[in-house]
């Protein structure tokens, strides 16, 4: 660890404004080494950060941060920026370490916070308007990926430039990747703009020979200006030109001189500029660069030498996301009228194999959550049973579409909501704790969680013949495999998992945490509320004689299941004590899931303390 602390200190001593190209390349190598080491210890977004080391250095050379403002779209690719602004990556994404995203409270170099894609252009434009109204003079840069810019919100912002006379600089980081493989016509357009490999080799050869003496250097500079002028004429009517942006590109994201030239030109322009920069995701770490880059997007702790994961999943454990994916593939194989749609989370949710094996039935639409949901509604309207896979935190981006285009018409769309509940190290922007509450307030929306992989398989089977809107929520979890047992799912019905001999305490809970409750708590009645909507009114009526009812909801905020169940109990005339344990309605910062559960008082120990206080 001392070696890498020394490495950070060495990086910090570079004066990048004065460094020559050779020194900048040395710095790039050291930063890569440092990022790889720290990600190998604590995990993190590795490939995206490795890809833009040189680009970030070039930005810090060309602009004056923090006076100028740098906005990273999504912002999980800001590690080099943090290092260059004096922040060590030691304890990255840990409870008391630096965040994996830009955080305003962390540094004046972070003027902005993101976590979801495609917001940076809109934010930059708002900041630019305010800057000019204040008669201030500084640059605002939005750094956005080639997949993020294809999102609808980014299009809306680009379109607004037509009558927007406040300069922003948009840098498209074109690495030909997103979380999953990029899709769509805009991606194809960017690829067409990229120069051919043959031309790139010719250009590199030309540059090498033209840098031999002062005259050839001048000639190279002169011809480059002519080339850039011609390029702009060719592309001024391209996609970005039609929106009124001055286009600069394609720029090599590893050529400091090219980037310096592009940034100087952008700074001189009075109007908004788009700079198209080509990079390689995972650059400098062979495994991330040449193997399945998607799998290196966000990594757990790993061994640098061979890329192997440090903590291998034991044979007696299974990932719920893998269970869900396997079951969905089984359903698609059985039923040609079933469709799966995912929004750029196919790898994270283990659907990559499903999409490969069923290309006609399984589609990844890219970072387009709103489109994914309404697209699914169109499939359902034409008699297809449609599954939509999405992380909980991204689901909220399509609230209106779920409400208006699916639930309102009560269409047979089944939402597979991955990472419901706490998610750990990604922190506030990625917690999956709000979807339960907002879905519960939608008419026609049925919501459920299984306690183990068998119940989840049965819920998916149930959805096959359930001709209504359904949400199946599941956490990011590695659970112990459950021995097979016979089980059936009855719509809206709860199950008594344990029944005490007395009527002192009853726990109503659901989801995989329920297994831990069943196994660790005795002498109380335990109810499996497998459906959070609709509530099982008949079961609730049977519990009215209990002296204490504990509603235990570790997967949603207090305005969700616990509140709705409490109100229903009151409506049914319950006269005794109701205790509610749920996640607070707050943005929960980074840490392990265990740390977050303890911090929020929703861990099993907190439940046991409550039971002991009642007894």
Secondary structure, DSSP 4 states (H G I P E B T S, - for coil): -HHHHHHHHHHHT--TTT--HHHHHHHHHHHHHHHHHHHHHH-B-HHHHHHTHHHHHHHHHHS-BTTBEEEESS-TT-HHHHHHTT---TTTTSTTS--SS--TTT-TT-----SSSS-HHHHHHHHHHHHHHTT----EEEEEETTGGGSHHHHHHHHGGGG--S--EEEEEE-S-SSS---SHHHHHHHHHSPPHHHHHHHHHHHHHHTSSHHHHHHHHHHHHHHHHHHHHHHTTSHHHHTTPEEEEEEETT-HHHHHHHHHHHHH-SS-EEEEEE--TTTT-HHHHHS-GGGGSSB-SB-TTT--BSSPPPTTEEEHHHHHHHHHHHHHHH-TTEEEEESS-TTTTT-HHHHHH-TTTEEE--S-HHHHHHHHHHHHHTT-EEEEEEEHHHHGGGHHHIIIIIITTT--EEEEEET-B---TT-GGG-B-SHHHHHHTSTT-EEE--SSHHHHHHHHHHHHH--S-EEEEE-S-EEEPPPP------TT--EEEE--SSSSEEEEE-STHHHHHHHH--SSEEEE--EEES--HHHHHHTTT-SEEEEEEEEEETTTHHHHHHHHHHHTT--SEEEEEEE-SS-PPSS-HHHHHHHTT-SHHHHHHHHHHH-
